Amino acid sequence: MLRDLLSPYKDKIDGHTELRAQRNINRAVALVAGNVTQNVSSEVTGLSARVYQGGYWGFASAAGNAGDTANGDAEGAGDAADTRAIEDVLGAARRNAAFLNEKLGPQKPALTPLPRTRHFAELRVPAARRGEMLDFARAIDAYIAKKYPGLAARRLGVSGDSIEKLIVTSDGADARSLVPRVYVRCMLCAEADDGSIVEYSDNLGGGPGFFGDVFGAPEALFDKVDALYETLMKKREGVYADAGLRDVILDSKLAGMLAHEAIGHTTEADLVLGGSVAGPNLGKEVASPLVTLVDFANTALGSPTPQPIYVDDEGTVARDVRLIEGGVLKAFMHNRETARHFGHEPTGNARAYLFSDEPLVRMRNTAILPGKDKLEDMIASIDDGYYLTQTGNGQADLTSEFMFSVNMGFEIKKGKLARALRDTTISGVAFDLLKTVTMLSGELTWASSGMCGKKQPIPVGMGGPAVKCRVNIGGR
């Protein structure tokens, strides 16, 4: 854990200055057919400082222990070296800001001051090391190998990461955060009758927390392995979708991908300034009146979000942003600079992945809000269409045009689920798709095992209900 060596600087930094200490931990193990193919651990710790002068940021960072006590250092050990490191990065950031002002000239007024804020997360020591994770993975893999010997291939992985931050700013922010997560993922392959290899993968479990917080005995996941195998067998006998514009139900994982990739990025204010389709549509109807889409800071519908952010990396108190409300585009996500440009309030969306990264406008937990429909009624309302349940990846651009892979789904024939689907894709323009939404299920489900890759990776949550709409689906 990081010792707090930054708080003494609350009264020593002026102008607009941000000081951050950060520690990232990543651990992962993987087995392919029982053989260990990955067993890695990394810890990256360091300091950074940003100074704002005349419209320009001066930034500097330095790797080091930054007050790290994870290895049992005595309290106070290394304080002098840490103090020198803090002074060094502050000095370099100030010089960089001054250099830009000297060469380019002042461009913009000072940032509007923020209210003072304090937030301190509960700190816990990671509850597992790679050896424990590897033993856990081996136990599940042995179960698969014994019960399902006819598989063409199998892969099992356990991965976890955590980000700990200390943030002090000249506006009076004094915050500590710790956000860990861990997941177990399984991939199974089988040979179909036509000789092709069919693959299906999914998370067996996971979520916010360290390994020991989330997982107990490996046997608790065996029923999820069985369910994954049964789904693979259905897919093995599956058919290809009929290409074209079709009535579909997007299950929550695809709804979350849509909310994040195709809508969320277009409403990040730095990308709005870059020309995204959201810019000229602020205040206009962009979706069905059923659709409300929110980027949640730390709590959603009374429950914690997968990636809770209370204070962002600029020292702004994080708040929810209702991007679309009743089908109307209402807001953008902001850092302090973009908020000033648009005349809006900062929203607490400035996030950095590593100590050496500058904060960017990033999503936190983005989701379509649930409606009041039941999934069985949504299925019954479709005479000929598809229920799409699983996505592997997706991409979208600033016009909201998107393409997502679909790794699992089912035909809907005369209001009932029919044959499983082989891999396919869906594509379209998200703002057009949202206007076709006619039903939303009543549950909000989150996915949070991946990374968003906007210039620098960062953990995010994405979610939603099941969504009935019309979309272009690919064929064979």
Buried (B, 14 or more C-beta within 10 A) or exposed (E): BBBBBBEEBBEEBEEBBBBBBBBBBBBBBBBBBEEEEBBEEEEBBBBBBBBBBBBBBBBBBBEBBBBBBBEEEEEEBBEEEBBEBBEBBBEBBBEBBBEBBEEEEEEEEEBEEBEEBEBBBEEBEBBBEBEBBBEBBBBBBEBBBEEBEEBEEBBBBBBBBBBBBBBBBBBBBBBBBBBBBBBBBBBBBBBBEEEEEBBBBBBBBBBBBBBBBBBEEBEEBBEBBBEBBEBBBBBBEBEEBBEEEBBBBBBBBBBBBBBBBBBBBBBBBBBBBEEBBBBEBBEEBBBBEBBBBBBBBBEBEEEEBBBBBBBBBBBBBBBBBBBBBEBBBBBBBBBBBBBBBBEBBBBBBBBBBBBBBBBBBBBBBBBBBBBEBEBEEBBEBBEEBBBBBBBBEBEBBBBBBBBBBBBBBBBBEEBEBBEBBBBBBBBBBBBBBBBBBBBBBEBBBBBBBBEBEBEBEBBBBBBBBBBBBBBBBBEE
